[in-house]
Amino acid sequence: MMHSDTYYFDIIRYNIKKHREAAGLTQQQLADKAGITMNYLAKIESKKMQRGCTVVIIGRIADALDIDIRELFKPLDK
């Protein structure tokens, strides 16, 4: 089965937000740790963003959250 781009974006945005909140970090704090702007992180977490971000950025976010990058690709809890 081929999933839509939105499906993959939703998995990543959901997992970033879930792990960020579990770590007790604001968007600004996570953005600072990942070396990106808060505005960019907010766009990644927002359903309005329908363009991707690079694997490098996802990796930097995972590093900033101190988690394995694979955690950000786990399917959504249904």
N, C-alpha and C positions, 0 to 999 in steps of 0.2 A: 504494500500500500504506500502510495506517495502522499506525504503530508504537505500541507501548504506552508508557505514562508511564515505566515502568521502563527501557525502551530509552534514552530521552532522559536520564534521571537517570544511567544507567550511563556514557553517553558523557561527560557533564560531569564526573562524579566521577573517572573514569579519567584524563581529560585534565588536570584540576587536579592530581591526585597526580603524574602523569608530569612535568608542567612544574615542579612544586614540587621534586621530587626532582632533576630535571636542573639546577635553579638552586641546589641544595645547601641548601635551606631546610627547617627543621623546620616542623611545623604551627604552633607558637607564633610563629615568626619571620614566616611568611606572614600569619597572622592579624593580628599587630601592624601589618604594612605595609598590610593591607587595611582596617584599622579595624574588625575583627570579633573576637569571642572565639575562642580556640582550640577551645573546646567546640563552637561553631557550625561551624567549619571541619571539625573531626573528624566531625561529623554529616553534613556535605555529602559528605565523602570516603567515608563508611561505607555499605556496602550496606544497612544496617538502615534508613537514612533513606529513606522513601518519599514525602516531601512535597518540594515544590520549594523553590527559593530564587529570589529576584527577579533580574531582569536587571541591576538596579543592583548587587547583591552580586556577581554573576558579573563584571560590568564592573570593580568595585573589585579583585577577585581578579586579573583579567587585567592591570590597571594595576600592581598590586603585583608581578606576575611579569614586568612589562615586555614583554608580548606583546599581539598583536592579539586582541580578544575572540573572533574567529572561530576561533582555535586551539582554544578550549575546546569547540567544537561539531563538530570533525572526527570522522568516524566511527571506531569502534574498529579498531585494527590486528588483523586476523584472521590 
